[in-house]
């Protein structure tokens, strides 16, 4: 065999090349260079985007069973929640229908008793819906600003309520906004009625702005924790029967003739967003009285006009009769 045809390359075991340490250093340097280049110059971003674009269908395909399982589980859970919510809504609707029927019966009975006793019907106070814009920047008061003012018919002294109960009272009115002093303000006061004992008292805001308290209440007064305090309606501002607060603390001291009673407002001012501004009760009564007087004057003027018209017709008939009689006399 000719020597030129022999394979002179050494076998792999005896083949010489760079050492493992050299290869490690070279690969480390190359990786470090690529990381620095990618961090500074974003050289690998197109390559990374190309790989992500190519692998995206594969990822979606592999995630399809997981997504399908999650979708099926979410559908089943959503169906169960919807069925539970429907059952709860049906129960609440039945309870509300029962309460509404009782309320209608009580309202009819109340109207009948008022007519029987000759009392005036209960007032339907007009209201103006408004939205709370922000809290007043004064750190020493508890006030909020609403988006309705004198242009929309808001008047100073108007009560402000929400779906829970009384929030406060309008103290300043601007053309397009108004300031509402909350019941927890240290300068706020409201007459209350204990719904359990029908005892009247006045509540004021605490100095720290965290709640309300009853002052100058006798130590032996019949009041308990949990009693509901409503508006009495005796001040001519707040309509009677609106929920205001509940008694949270009753402290009777032996060295004092007065009890310390703390109240928690039912309507939380921090969570109030939409409110109703009521017309003050005295102004509503005055407006109602003016409307009744105007209606009576209008009815009287209409009756006088009818009477004058009848008298004119009678006079005309009398003149015609006299004319006929004078014509027939000759």
C-alpha positions as protocol buffer text, in pm:
chain_id: "A"
residue {
  index: 1
  type: UNK
  ca { x: 0 y: 0 z: 0 }
}
residue {
  index: 2
  type: UNK
  ca { x: 151 y: 335 z: -92 }
}
residue {
  index: 3
  type: UNK
  ca { x: 241 y: 556 z: 195 }
}
residue {
  index: 4
  type: UNK
  ca { x: 52 y: 849 z: 50 }
}
residue {
  index: 5
  type: UNK
  ca { x: -277 y: 669 z: 89 }
}
residue {
  index: 6
  type: UNK
  ca { x: -233 y: 612 z: 464 }
}
residue {
  index: 7
  type: UNK
  ca { x: -438 y: 829 z: 705 }
}
residue {
  index: 8
  type: UNK
  ca { x: -184 y: 1027 z: 900 }
}
residue {
  index: 9
  type: UNK
  ca { x: -437 y: 1195 z: 1135 }
}
residue {
  index: 10
  type: UNK
  ca { x: -406 y: 1072 z: 1492 }
}
residue {
  index: 11
  type: UNK
  ca { x: -702 y: 899 z: 1656 }
}
residue {
  index: 12
  type: UNK
  ca { x: -935 y: 1111 z: 1873 }
}
residue {
  index: 13
  type: UNK
  ca { x: -781 y: 986 z: 2196 }
}
residue {
  index: 14
  type: UNK
  ca { x: -439 y: 1112 z: 2095 }
}
residue {
  index: 15
  type: UNK
  ca { x: -561 y: 1427 z: 1920 }
}
residue {
  index: 16
  type: UNK
  ca { x: -421 y: 1741 z: 2074 }
}
residue {
  index: 17
  type: UNK
  ca { x: -610 y: 2074 z: 2102 }
}
residue {
  index: 18
  type: UNK
  ca { x: -686 y: 2360 z: 2341 }
}
residue {
  index: 19
  type: UNK
  ca { x: -712 y: 2264 z: 2701 }
}
residue {
  index: 20
  type: UNK
  ca { x: -1042 y: 2259 z: 2891 }
}
residue {
  index: 21
  type: UNK
  ca { x: -943 y: 2564 z: 3095 }
}
residue {
  index: 22
  type: UNK
  ca { x: -870 y: 2758 z: 2778 }
}
residue {
  index: 23
  type: UNK
  ca { x: -1206 y: 2659 z: 2632 }
}
residue {
  index: 24
  type: UNK
  ca { x: -1382 y: 2767 z: 2956 }
}
residue {
  index: 25
  type: UNK
  ca { x: -1207 y: 3102 z: 2958 }
}
residue {
  index: 26
  type: UNK
  ca { x: -1284 y: 3158 z: 2590 }
}
residue {
  index: 27
  type: UNK
  ca { x: -1653 y: 3071 z: 2631 }
}
residue {
  index: 28
  type: UNK
  ca { x: -1678 y: 3284 z: 2944 }
}
residue {
  index: 29
  type: UNK
  ca { x: -1523 y: 3582 z: 2769 }
}
residue {
  index: 30
  type: UNK
  ca { x: -1752 y: 3533 z: 2470 }
}
residue {
  index: 31
  type: UNK
  ca { x: -2060 y: 3511 z: 2695 }
}
residue {
  index: 32
  type: UNK
  ca { x: -1955 y: 3820 z: 2890 }
}
residue {
  index: 33
  type: UNK
  ca { x: -1892 y: 4009 z: 2566 }
}
residue {
  index: 34
  type: UNK
  ca { x: -2234 y: 3914 z: 2432 }
}
residue {
  index: 35
  type: UNK
  ca { x: -2406 y: 4016 z: 2758 }
}
residue {
  index: 36
  type: UNK
  ca { x: -2230 y: 4354 z: 2761 }
}
residue {
  index: 37
  type: UNK
  ca { x: -2305 y: 4410 z: 2394 }
}
residue {
  index: 38
  type: UNK
  ca { x: -2670 y: 4315 z: 2446 }
}
residue {
  index: 39
  type: UNK
  ca { x: -2703 y: 4538 z: 2753 }
}
residue {
  index: 40
  type: UNK
  ca { x: -2536 y: 4840 z: 2592 }
}
residue {
  index: 41
  type: UNK
  ca { x: -2621 y: 4810 z: 2223 }
}
residue {
  index: 42
  type: UNK
  ca { x: -2921 y: 4570 z: 2220 }
}
residue {
  index: 43
  type: UNK
  ca { x: -2749 y: 4347 z: 1966 }
}
residue {
  index: 44
  type: UNK
  ca { x: -2936 y: 4033 z: 2065 }
}
residue {
  index: 45
  type: UNK
  ca { x: -3280 y: 4191 z: 2068 }
}
residue {
  index: 46
  type: UNK
  ca { x: -3362 y: 4101 z: 1703 }
}
residue {
  index: 47
  type: UNK
  ca { x: -3240 y: 3745 z: 1760 }
}
residue {
  index: 48
  type: UNK
  ca { x: -3445 y: 3716 z: 2077 }
}
residue {
  index: 49
  type: UNK
  ca { x: -3751 y: 3856 z: 1900 }
}
residue {
  index: 50
  type: UNK
  ca { x: -3705 y: 3612 z: 1612 }
}
residue {
  index: 51
  type: UNK
  ca { x: -3681 y: 3316 z: 1849 }
}
residue {
  index: 52
  type: UNK
  ca { x: -3987 y: 3438 z: 2041 }
}
residue {
  index: 53
  type: UNK
  ca { x: -4183 y: 3472 z: 1715 }
}
residue {
  index: 54
  type: UNK
  ca { x: -4085 y: 3124 z: 1600 }
}
residue {
  index: 55
  type: UNK
  ca { x: -4155 y: 2961 z: 1937 }
}
residue {
  index: 56
  type: UNK
  ca { x: -4483 y: 3143 z: 2003 }
}
residue {
  index: 57
  type: UNK
  ca { x: -4703 y: 2894 z: 1812 }
}
residue {
  index: 58
  type: UNK
  ca { x: -4532 y: 2608 z: 1991 }
}
residue {
  index: 59
  type: UNK
  ca { x: -4588 y: 2772 z: 2329 }
}
residue {
  index: 60
  type: UNK
  ca { x: -4954 y: 2835 z: 2251 }
}
residue {
  index: 61
  type: UNK
  ca { x: -4994 y: 2478 z: 2138 }
}
residue {
  index: 62
  type: UNK
  ca { x: -4838 y: 2343 z: 2455 }
}
residue {
  index: 63
  type: UNK
  ca { x: -5047 y: 2581 z: 2670 }
}
residue {
  index: 64
  type: UNK
  ca { x: -5373 y: 2495 z: 2494 }
}
residue {
  index: 65
  type: UNK
  ca { x: -5465 y: 2206 z: 2729 }
}
residue {
  index: 66
  type: UNK
  ca { x: -5385 y: 2417 z: 3035 }
}
residue {
  index: 67
  type: UNK
  ca { x: -5592 y: 2709 z: 2903 }
}
residue {
  index: 68
  type: UNK
  ca { x: -5879 y: 2478 z: 2818 }
}
residue {
  index: 69
  type: UNK
  ca { x: -5873 y: 2327 z: 3167 }
}
residue {
  index: 70
  type: UNK
  ca { x: -5861 y: 2670 z: 3330 }
}
residue {
  index: 71
  type: UNK
  ca { x: -6145 y: 2794 z: 3107 }
}
residue {
  index: 72
  type: UNK
  ca { x: -6357 y: 2492 z: 3192 }
}
residue {
  index: 73
  type: UNK
  ca { x: -6285 y: 2530 z: 3562 }
}
residue {
  index: 74
  type: UNK
  ca { x: -6361 y: 2902 z: 3550 }
}
residue {
  index: 75
  type: UNK
  ca { x: -6685 y: 2834 z: 3365 }
}
residue {
  index: 76
  type: UNK
  ca { x: -6794 y: 2579 z: 3625 }
}
residue {
  index: 77
  type: UNK
  ca { x: -6699 y: 2807 z: 3913 }
}
residue {
  index: 78
  type: UNK
  ca { x: -6871 y: 3101 z: 3748 }
}
residue {
  index: 79
  type: UNK
  ca { x: -7184 y: 2894 z: 3694 }
}
residue {
  index: 80
  type: UNK
  ca { x: -7188 y: 2790 z: 4058 }
}
residue {
  index: 81
  type: UNK
  ca { x: -7137 y: 3151 z: 4173 }
}
residue {
  index: 82
  type: UNK
  ca { x: -7410 y: 3272 z: 3939 }
}
residue {
  index: 83
  type: UNK
  ca { x: -7652 y: 3010 z: 4069 }
}
residue {
  index: 84
  type: UNK
  ca { x: -7568 y: 3098 z: 4430 }
}
residue {
  index: 85
  type: UNK
  ca { x: -7607 y: 3469 z: 4356 }
}
residue {
  index: 86
  type: UNK
  ca { x: -7941 y: 3401 z: 4187 }
}
residue {
  index: 87
  type: UNK
  ca { x: -8065 y: 3204 z: 4487 }
}
residue {
  index: 88
  type: UNK
  ca { x: -7951 y: 3483 z: 4721 }
}
residue {
  index: 89
  type: UNK
  ca { x: -8116 y: 3747 z: 4502 }
}
residue {
  index: 90
  type: UNK
  ca { x: -8441 y: 3550 z: 4500 }
}
residue {
  index: 91
  type: UNK
  ca { x: -8438 y: 3519 z: 4879 }
}
residue {
  index: 92
  type: UNK
  ca { x: -8359 y: 3888 z: 4919 }
}
residue {
  index: 93
  type: UNK
  ca { x: -8632 y: 3979 z: 4669 }
}
residue {
  index: 94
  type: UNK
  ca { x: -8885 y: 3769 z: 4859 }
}
residue {
  index: 95
  type: UNK
  ca { x: -8783 y: 3931 z: 5189 }
}
residue {
  index: 96
  type: UNK
  ca { x: -8798 y: 4278 z: 5035 }
}
residue {
  index: 97
  type: UNK
  ca { x: -9139 y: 4206 z: 4884 }
}
residue {
  index: 98
  type: UNK
  ca { x: -9263 y: 4098 z: 5225 }
}
residue {
  index: 99
  type: UNK
  ca { x: -9118 y: 4408 z: 5392 }
}
residue {
  index: 100
  type: UNK
  ca { x: -9261 y: 4627 z: 5115 }
}
residue {
  index: 101
  type: UNK
  ca { x: -9607 y: 4481 z: 5161 }
}
residue {
  index: 102
  type: UNK
  ca { x: -9583 y: 4540 z: 5537 }
}
residue {
  index: 103
  type: UNK
  ca { x: -9455 y: 4894 z: 5474 }
}
residue {
  index: 104
  type: UNK
  ca { x: -9743 y: 4966 z: 5239 }
}
residue {
  index: 105
  type: UNK
  ca { x: -9989 y: 4834 z: 5496 }
}
residue {
  index: 106
  type: UNK
  ca { x: -9828 y: 5042 z: 5771 }
}
residue {
  index: 107
  type: UNK
  ca { x: -9827 y: 5351 z: 5551 }
}
residue {
  index: 108
  type: UNK
  ca { x: -10196 y: 5305 z: 5470 }
}
residue {
  index: 109
  type: UNK
  ca { x: -10272 y: 5253 z: 5839 }
}
residue {
  index: 110
  type: UNK
  ca { x: -10067 y: 5561 z: 5929 }
}
residue {
  index: 111
  type: UNK
  ca { x: -10253 y: 5774 z: 5675 }
}
residue {
  index: 112
  type: UNK
  ca { x: -10586 y: 5642 z: 5803 }
}
residue {
  index: 113
  type: UNK
  ca { x: -10495 y: 5720 z: 6164 }
}
residue {
  index: 114
  type: UNK
  ca { x: -10374 y: 6067 z: 6071 }
}
residue {
  index: 115
  type: UNK
  ca { x: -10699 y: 6139 z: 5892 }
}
residue {
  index: 116
  type: UNK
  ca { x: -10894 y: 5996 z: 6185 }
}
residue {
  index: 117
  type: UNK
  ca { x: -10706 y: 6215 z: 6435 }
}
residue {
  index: 118
  type: UNK
  ca { x: -10713 y: 6519 z: 6211 }
}
residue {
  index: 119
  type: UNK
  ca { x: -10333 y: 6539 z: 6183 }
}
residue {
  index: 120
  type: UNK
  ca { x: -10145 y: 6674 z: 5887 }
}
residue {
  index: 121
  type: UNK
  ca { x: -10004 y: 6418 z: 5642 }
}
residue {
  index: 122
  type: UNK
  ca { x: -9636 y: 6333 z: 5666 }
}
residue {
  index: 123
  type: UNK
  ca { x: -9402 y: 6549 z: 5466 }
}
residue {
  index: 124
  type: UNK
  ca { x: -9244 y: 6443 z: 5139 }
}
residue {
  index: 125
  type: UNK
  ca { x: -8932 y: 6657 z: 5141 }
}
residue {
  index: 126
  type: UNK
  ca { x: -8789 y: 6738 z: 4795 }
}
residue {
  index: 127
  type: UNK
  ca { x: -8427 y: 6641 z: 4739 }
}
residue {
  index: 128
  type: UNK
  ca { x: -8140 y: 6725 z: 4505 }
}
residue {
  index: 129
  type: UNK
  ca { x: -7890 y: 6449 z: 4409 }
}
residue {
  index: 130
  type: UNK
  ca { x: -7525 y: 6549 z: 4433 }
}
residue {
  index: 131
  type: UNK
  ca { x: -7176 y: 6398 z: 4431 }
}
residue {
  index: 132
  type: UNK
  ca { x: -6894 y: 6446 z: 4679 }
}
residue {
  index: 133
  type: UNK
  ca { x: -6597 y: 6609 z: 4508 }
}
residue {
  index: 134
  type: UNK
  ca { x: -6331 y: 6622 z: 4780 }
}
residue {
  index: 135
  type: UNK
  ca { x: -6271 y: 6687 z: 5146 }
}
residue {
  index: 136
  type: UNK
  ca { x: -6214 y: 7041 z: 5265 }
}
residue {
  index: 137
  type: UNK
  ca { x: -5843 y: 7123 z: 5306 }
}
residue {
  index: 138
  type: UNK
  ca { x: -5894 y: 7249 z: 5662 }
}
residue {
  index: 139
  type: UNK
  ca { x: -5731 y: 6987 z: 5893 }
}
residue {
  index: 140
  type: UNK
  ca { x: -5924 y: 7112 z: 6197 }
}
residue {
  index: 141
  type: UNK
  ca { x: -6272 y: 7049 z: 6058 }
}
residue {
  index: 142
  type: UNK
  ca { x: -6468 y: 6765 z: 5904 }
}
residue {
  index: 143
  type: UNK
  ca { x: -6617 y: 6901 z: 5584 }
}
residue {
  index: 144
  type: UNK
  ca { x: -6670 y: 6783 z: 5227 }
}
residue {
  index: 145
  type: UNK
  ca { x: -6748 y: 6970 z: 4906 }
}
residue {
  index: 146
  type: UNK
  ca { x: -7033 y: 6862 z: 4677 }
}
residue {
  index: 147
  type: UNK
  ca { x: -7085 y: 6952 z: 4311 }
}
residue {
  index: 148
  type: UNK
  ca { x: -7416 y: 7138 z: 4350 }
}
residue {
  index: 149
  type: UNK
  ca { x: -7469 y: 7494 z: 4468 }
}
residue {
  index: 150
  type: UNK
  ca { x: -7708 y: 7786 z: 4456 }
}
residue {
  index: 151
  type: UNK
  ca { x: -7755 y: 7747 z: 4081 }
}
residue {
  index: 152
  type: UNK
  ca { x: -7906 y: 7401 z: 4138 }
}
residue {
  index: 153
  type: UNK
  ca { x: -8124 y: 7519 z: 4429 }
}
residue {
  index: 154
  type: UNK
  ca { x: -7908 y: 7420 z: 4726 }
}
residue {
  index: 155
  type: UNK
  ca { x: -7969 y: 7641 z: 5031 }
}
residue {
  index: 156
  type: UNK
  ca { x: -7763 y: 7694 z: 5344 }
}
residue {
  index: 157
  type: UNK
  ca { x: -7878 y: 7473 z: 5629 }
}
residue {
  index: 158
  type: UNK
  ca { x: -8003 y: 7193 z: 5405 }
}
residue {
  index: 159
  type: UNK
  ca { x: -7963 y: 6840 z: 5548 }
}
residue {
  index: 160
  type: UNK
  ca { x: -7743 y: 6599 z: 5352 }
}
residue {
  index: 161
  type: UNK
  ca { x: -7810 y: 6224 z: 5361 }
}
residue {
  index: 162
  type: UNK
  ca { x: -7711 y: 5907 z: 5175 }
}
residue {
  index: 163
  type: UNK
  ca { x: -7858 y: 5559 z: 5161 }
}
residue {
  index: 164
  type: UNK
  ca { x: -7746 y: 5482 z: 5518 }
}
residue {
  index: 165
  type: UNK
  ca { x: -7856 y: 5795 z: 5705 }
}
residue {
  index: 166
  type: UNK
  ca { x: -7771 y: 6155 z: 5783 }
}
residue {
  index: 167
  type: UNK
  ca { x: -7426 y: 6279 z: 5685 }
}
residue {
  index: 168
  type: UNK
  ca { x: -7433 y: 6644 z: 5782 }
}
residue {
  index: 169
  type: UNK
  ca { x: -7562 y: 6987 z: 5689 }
}
residue {
  index: 170
  type: UNK
  ca { x: -7481 y: 7244 z: 5422 }
}
residue {
  index: 171
  type: UNK
  ca { x: -7300 y: 7536 z: 5583 }
}
residue {
  index: 172
  type: UNK
  ca { x: -7163 y: 7729 z: 5285 }
}
residue {
  index: 173
  type: UNK
  ca { x: -7318 y: 7766 z: 4942 }
}
residue {
  index: 174
  type: UNK
  ca { x: -7134 y: 7878 z: 4628 }
}
residue {
  index: 175
  type: UNK
  ca { x: -7278 y: 7916 z: 4277 }
}
residue {
  index: 176
  type: UNK
  ca { x: -7171 y: 7568 z: 4159 }
}
residue {
  index: 177
  type: UNK
  ca { x: -7063 y: 7390 z: 4479 }
}
residue {
  index: 178
  type: UNK
  ca { x: -7137 y: 7372 z: 4850 }
}
residue {
  index: 179
  type: UNK
  ca { x: -6958 y: 7282 z: 5172 }
}
residue {
  index: 180
  type: UNK
  ca { x: -7115 y: 7019 z: 5395 }
}
residue {
  index: 181
  type: UNK
  ca { x: -7021 y: 7005 z: 5763 }
}
residue {
  index: 182
  type: UNK
  ca { x: -7026 y: 6642 z: 5874 }
}
residue {
  index: 183
  type: UNK
  ca { x: -7185 y: 6526 z: 6197 }
}
residue {
  index: 184
  type: UNK
  ca { x: -6843 y: 6429 z: 6334 }
}
residue {
  index: 185
  type: UNK
  ca { x: -6721 y: 6789 z: 6318 }
}
residue {
  index: 186
  type: UNK
  ca { x: -6658 y: 6946 z: 6658 }
}
residue {
  index: 187
  type: UNK
  ca { x: -6893 y: 7235 z: 6577 }
}
residue {
  index: 188
  type: UNK
  ca { x: -7180 y: 7018 z: 6448 }
}
residue {
  index: 189
  type: UNK
  ca { x: -7492 y: 6952 z: 6655 }
}
residue {
  index: 190
  type: UNK
  ca { x: -7816 y: 6768 z: 6583 }
}
residue {
  index: 191
  type: UNK
  ca { x: -8128 y: 6691 z: 6794 }
}
residue {
  index: 192
  type: UNK
  ca { x: -8187 y: 6318 z: 6829 }
}
residue {
  index: 193
  type: UNK
  ca { x: -8462 y: 6083 z: 6939 }
}
residue {
  index: 194
  type: UNK
  ca { x: -8396 y: 5743 z: 7097 }
}
residue {
  index: 195
  type: UNK
  ca { x: -8609 y: 5504 z: 6892 }
}
residue {
  index: 196
  type: UNK
  ca { x: -8638 y: 5263 z: 7185 }
}
residue {
  index: 197
  type: UNK
  ca { x: -8730 y: 5500 z: 7468 }
}
residue {
  index: 198
  type: UNK
  ca { x: -8850 y: 5804 z: 7266 }
}
residue {
  index: 199
  type: UNK
  ca { x: -8618 y: 6021 z: 7476 }
}
residue {
  index: 200
  type: UNK
  ca { x: -8495 y: 6338 z: 7311 }
}
residue {
  index: 201
  type: UNK
  ca { x: -8144 y: 6477 z: 7337 }
}
residue {
  index: 202
  type: UNK
  ca { x: -7882 y: 6660 z: 7132 }
}
residue {
  index: 203
  type: UNK
  ca { x: -7559 y: 6516 z: 6996 }
}
residue {
  index: 204
  type: UNK
  ca { x: -7242 y: 6703 z: 6905 }
}
residue {
  index: 205
  type: UNK
  ca { x: -6926 y: 6604 z: 6726 }
}
residue {
  index: 206
  type: UNK
  ca { x: -6625 y: 6499 z: 6927 }
}
residue {
  index: 207
  type: UNK
  ca { x: -6315 y: 6716 z: 6935 }
}
residue {
  index: 208
  type: UNK
  ca { x: -6103 y: 6448 z: 6766 }
}
residue {
  index: 209
  type: UNK
  ca { x: -6351 y: 6410 z: 6478 }
}
residue {
  index: 210
  type: UNK
  ca { x: -6396 y: 6035 z: 6526 }
}
residue {
  index: 211
  type: UNK
  ca { x: -6760 y: 6026 z: 6630 }
}
residue {
  index: 212
  type: UNK
  ca { x: -7036 y: 6195 z: 6829 }
}
residue {
  index: 213
  type: UNK
  ca { x: -7142 y: 6217 z: 7191 }
}
residue {
  index: 214
  type: UNK
  ca { x: -7447 y: 6304 z: 7397 }
}
residue {
  index: 215
  type: UNK
  ca { x: -7383 y: 6579 z: 7649 }
}
residue {
  index: 216
  type: UNK
  ca { x: -7561 y: 6659 z: 7975 }
}
residue {
  index: 217
  type: UNK
  ca { x: -7739 y: 6324 z: 7987 }
}
residue {
  index: 218
  type: UNK
  ca { x: -7837 y: 6217 z: 8336 }
}
residue {
  index: 219
  type: UNK
  ca { x: -7643 y: 5926 z: 8481 }
}
residue {
  index: 220
  type: UNK
  ca { x: -7962 y: 5731 z: 8550 }
}
residue {
  index: 221
  type: UNK
  ca { x: -8106 y: 5786 z: 8200 }
}
residue {
  index: 222
  type: UNK
  ca { x: -8248 y: 5482 z: 8021 }
}
residue {
  index: 223
  type: UNK
  ca { x: -7996 y: 5436 z: 7740 }
}
residue {
  index: 224
  type: UNK
  ca { x: -7812 y: 5122 z: 7629 }
}
residue {
  index: 225
  type: UNK
  ca { x: -7538 y: 5025 z: 7390 }
}
residue {
  index: 226
  type: UNK
  ca { x: -7689 y: 4956 z: 7049 }
}
residue {
  index: 227
  type: UNK
  ca { x: -7980 y: 5203 z: 7076 }
}
residue {
  index: 228
  type: UNK
  ca { x: -8069 y: 5363 z: 6744 }
}
residue {
  index: 229
  type: UNK
  ca { x: -8075 y: 5742 z: 6743 }
}
residue {
  index: 230
  type: UNK
  ca { x: -8288 y: 5914 z: 6478 }
}
residue {
  index: 231
  type: UNK
  ca { x: -8373 y: 6273 z: 6396 }
}
residue {
  index: 232
  type: UNK
  ca { x: -8649 y: 6418 z: 6612 }
}
residue {
  index: 233
  type: UNK
  ca { x: -8764 y: 6681 z: 6363 }
}
residue {
  index: 234
  type: UNK
  ca { x: -8808 y: 6944 z: 6636 }
}
residue {
  index: 235
  type: UNK
  ca { x: -8537 y: 7174 z: 6503 }
}
residue {
  index: 236
  type: UNK
  ca { x: -8724 y: 7254 z: 6184 }
}
residue {
  index: 237
  type: UNK
  ca { x: -8427 y: 7144 z: 5971 }
}
residue {
  index: 238
  type: UNK
  ca { x: -8404 y: 6764 z: 5966 }
}
residue {
  index: 239
  type: UNK
  ca { x: -8714 y: 6560 z: 5878 }
}
residue {
  index: 240
  type: UNK
  ca { x: -8812 y: 6321 z: 6160 }
}
residue {
  index: 241
  type: UNK
  ca { x: -8722 y: 5953 z: 6156 }
}
residue {
  index: 242
  type: UNK
  ca { x: -8390 y: 5963 z: 5968 }
}
residue {
  index: 243
  type: UNK
  ca { x: -8128 y: 5724 z: 6114 }
}
residue {
  index: 244
  type: UNK
  ca { x: -7826 y: 5909 z: 6253 }
}
residue {
  index: 245
  type: UNK
  ca { x: -7613 y: 5698 z: 6489 }
}
residue {
  index: 246
  type: UNK
  ca { x: -7595 y: 5406 z: 6730 }
}
residue {
  index: 247
  type: UNK
  ca { x: -7483 y: 5413 z: 7090 }
}
residue {
  index: 248
  type: UNK
  ca { x: -7142 y: 5248 z: 7128 }
}
residue {
  index: 249
  type: UNK
  ca { x: -7026 y: 5344 z: 7481 }
}
residue {
  index: 250
  type: UNK
  ca { x: -7227 y: 5425 z: 7794 }
}
residue {
  index: 251
  type: UNK
  ca { x: -7009 y: 5516 z: 8093 }
}
residue {
  index: 252
  type: UNK
  ca { x: -7177 y: 5606 z: 8422 }
}
residue {
  index: 253
  type: UNK
  ca { x: -6942 y: 5761 z: 8675 }
}
residue {
  index: 254
  type: UNK
  ca { x: -7013 y: 5779 z: 9044 }
}
residue {
  index: 255
  type: UNK
  ca { x: -6840 y: 6115 z: 9083 }
}
residue {
  index: 256
  type: UNK
  ca { x: -7051 y: 6283 z: 8814 }
}
residue {
  index: 257
  type: UNK
  ca { x: -7424 y: 6335 z: 8770 }
}
residue {
  index: 258
  type: UNK
  ca { x: -7393 y: 6298 z: 8392 }
}
residue {
  index: 259
  type: UNK
  ca { x: -7320 y: 5990 z: 8184 }
}
residue {
  index: 260
  type: UNK
  ca { x: -7069 y: 5980 z: 7903 }
}
residue {
  index: 261
  type: UNK
  ca { x: -7240 y: 5842 z: 7593 }
}
residue {
  index: 262
  type: UNK
  ca { x: -7049 y: 5796 z: 7267 }
}
residue {
  index: 263
  type: UNK
  ca { x: -7218 y: 5749 z: 6930 }
}
residue {
  index: 264
  type: UNK
  ca { x: -7102 y: 5603 z: 6601 }
}
residue {
  index: 265
  type: UNK
  ca { x: -7260 y: 5756 z: 6287 }
}
residue {
  index: 266
  type: UNK
  ca { x: -7445 y: 5508 z: 6070 }
}
residue {
  index: 267
  type: UNK
  ca { x: -7357 y: 5691 z: 5749 }
}
residue {
  index: 268
  type: UNK
  ca { x: -6979 y: 5668 z: 5714 }
}
residue {
  index: 269
  type: UNK
  ca { x: -6854 y: 5995 z: 5561 }
}
residue {
  index: 270
  type: UNK
  ca { x: -6531 y: 5839 z: 5432 }
}
residue {
  index: 271
  type: UNK
  ca { x: -6721 y: 5605 z: 5200 }
}
residue {
  index: 272
  type: UNK
  ca { x: -6993 y: 5850 z: 5091 }
}
residue {
  index: 273
  type: UNK
  ca { x: -6980 y: 5931 z: 4722 }
}
residue {
  index: 274
  type: UNK
  ca { x: -7336 y: 6015 z: 4614 }
}
residue {
  index: 275
  type: UNK
  ca { x: -7566 y: 6209 z: 4847 }
}
residue {
  index: 276
  type: UNK
  ca { x: -7907 y: 6374 z: 4859 }
}
residue {
  index: 277
  type: UNK
  ca { x: -7952 y: 6736 z: 4965 }
}
residue {
  index: 278
  type: UNK
  ca { x: -8291 y: 6788 z: 5133 }
}
residue {
  index: 279
  type: UNK
  ca { x: -8481 y: 7112 z: 5160 }
}
residue {
  index: 280
  type: UNK
  ca { x: -8492 y: 7227 z: 5527 }
}
residue {
  index: 281
  type: UNK
  ca { x: -8817 y: 7133 z: 5695 }
}
residue {
  index: 282
  type: UNK
  ca { x: -8915 y: 7489 z: 5789 }
}
residue {
  index: 283
  type: UNK
  ca { x: -8853 y: 7613 z: 5437 }
}
residue {
  index: 284
  type: UNK
  ca { x: -9043 y: 7318 z: 5296 }
}
residue {
  index: 285
  type: UNK
  ca { x: -9336 y: 7399 z: 5524 }
}
residue {
  index: 286
  type: UNK
  ca { x: -9317 y: 7765 z: 5426 }
}
residue {
  index: 287
  type: UNK
  ca { x: -9306 y: 7675 z: 5056 }
}
residue {
  index: 288
  type: UNK
  ca { x: -9593 y: 7435 z: 5103 }
}
residue {
  index: 289
  type: UNK
  ca { x: -9790 y: 7698 z: 5293 }
}
residue {
  index: 290
  type: UNK
  ca { x: -9720 y: 7953 z: 5019 }
}
residue {
  index: 291
  type: UNK
  ca { x: -9831 y: 7702 z: 4759 }
}
residue {
  index: 292
  type: UNK
  ca { x: -10150 y: 7633 z: 4955 }
}
residue {
  index: 293
  type: UNK
  ca { x: -10216 y: 8008 z: 4991 }
}
residue {
  index: 294
  type: UNK
  ca { x: -10150 y: 8061 z: 4620 }
}
residue {
  index: 295
  type: UNK
  ca { x: -10381 y: 7771 z: 4535 }
}
residue {
  index: 296
  type: UNK
  ca { x: -10650 y: 7913 z: 4766 }
}
residue {
  index: 297
  type: UNK
  ca { x: -10612 y: 8259 z: 4611 }
}
residue {
  index: 298
  type: UNK
  ca { x: -10632 y: 8109 z: 4265 }
}
residue {
  index: 299
  type: UNK
  ca { x: -10941 y: 7910 z: 4361 }
}
residue {
  index: 300
  type: UNK
  ca { x: -11099 y: 8223 z: 4515 }
}
residue {
  index: 301
  type: UNK
  ca { x: -11023 y: 8430 z: 4207 }
}
residue {
  index: 302
  type: UNK
  ca { x: -11162 y: 8156 z: 3985 }
}
residue {
  index: 303
  type: UNK
  ca { x: -11478 y: 8139 z: 4199 }
}
residue {
  index: 304
  type: UNK
  ca { x: -11511 y: 8521 z: 4189 }
}
residue {
  index: 305
  type: UNK
  ca { x: -11468 y: 8514 z: 3811 }
}
residue {
  index: 306
  type: UNK
  ca { x: -11735 y: 8246 z: 3780 }
}
residue {
  index: 307
  type: UNK
  ca { x: -11967 y: 8444 z: 4009 }
}
residue {
  index: 308
  type: UNK
  ca { x: -11914 y: 8764 z: 3811 }
}
residue {
  index: 309
  type: UNK
  ca { x: -11975 y: 8575 z: 3488 }
}
residue {
  index: 310
  type: UNK
  ca { x: -12300 y: 8433 z: 3626 }
}
residue {
  index: 311
  type: UNK
  ca { x: -12408 y: 8778 z: 3747 }
}
residue {
  index: 312
  type: UNK
  ca { x: -12331 y: 8923 z: 3404 }
}
residue {
  index: 313
  type: UNK
  ca { x: -12538 y: 8652 z: 3239 }
}
residue {
  index: 314
  type: UNK
  ca { x: -12827 y: 8714 z: 3478 }
}
residue {
  index: 315
  type: UNK
  ca { x: -12811 y: 9090 z: 3413 }
}
residue {
  index: 316
  type: UNK
  ca { x: -12806 y: 9028 z: 3040 }
}
residue {
  index: 317
  type: UNK
  ca { x: -13108 y: 8801 z: 3067 }
}
residue {
  index: 318
  type: UNK
  ca { x: -13288 y: 9059 z: 3280 }
}
residue {
  index: 319
  type: UNK
  ca { x: -13217 y: 9330 z: 3022 }
}
residue {
  index: 320
  type: UNK
  ca { x: -13347 y: 9109 z: 2742 }
}
residue {
  index: 321
  type: UNK
  ca { x: -13660 y: 9031 z: 2941 }
}
residue {
  index: 322
  type: UNK
  ca { x: -13716 y: 9403 z: 3015 }
}
residue {
  index: 323
  type: UNK
  ca { x: -13666 y: 9488 z: 2649 }
}
residue {
  index: 324
  type: UNK
  ca { x: -13921 y: 9225 z: 2542 }
}
residue {
  index: 325
  type: UNK
  ca { x: -14170 y: 9352 z: 2801 }
}
residue {
  index: 326
  type: UNK
  ca { x: -14131 y: 9715 z: 2689 }
}
residue {
  index: 327
  type: UNK
  ca { x: -14175 y: 9613 z: 2324 }
}
residue {
  index: 328
  type: UNK
  ca { x: -14493 y: 9419 z: 2400 }
}
residue {
  index: 329
  type: UNK
  ca { x: -14649 y: 9699 z: 2615 }
}
residue {
  index: 330
  type: UNK
  ca { x: -14770 y: 9933 z: 2328 }
}
